[in-house]
Amino acid sequence: MGSCYWDPRVFDHEECPQVPRSYPPEFRRKVLDLVKAGRPVRQVAADLQMPSQTIYVWLRQDRIDSGLEPGLTSNDHAELVAARRRIAQLETELAVTRRAVELVKRAVPPKDASKPSR
């Protein structure tokens, strides 16, 4: 099959079990420090057995976070993810509340309807 990095859709954990799904922030920082110290990205990637594209993505995000390049910072991205998660939670709660109100309306007749008409 060749390299297990080129196409994530055909990634085989059996073929490349040493590849983590995500890298810890400390590891990312150390990799960026190596590159900033002058080591070529391809060499660092080869030494660490990781895709060089991953390092390029991290470098770009680091430039964005440092304000050197326009884009969504890591902190803003984390806040956006948290906000979307909270919105989804609130929408679910609202749907449950609306459904509960609907069920109560069906089960409990209105007060005016319980009085006999004259």
Secondary structure as UniProt FT lines:
FT   HELIX           8..10
FT   TURN            13..15
FT   TURN            17..18
FT   HELIX           25..36
FT   TURN            37..38
FT   HELIX           41..48
FT   HELIX           52..65
FT   TURN            66..67
FT   HELIX           74..107
FT   HELIX           112..114
//
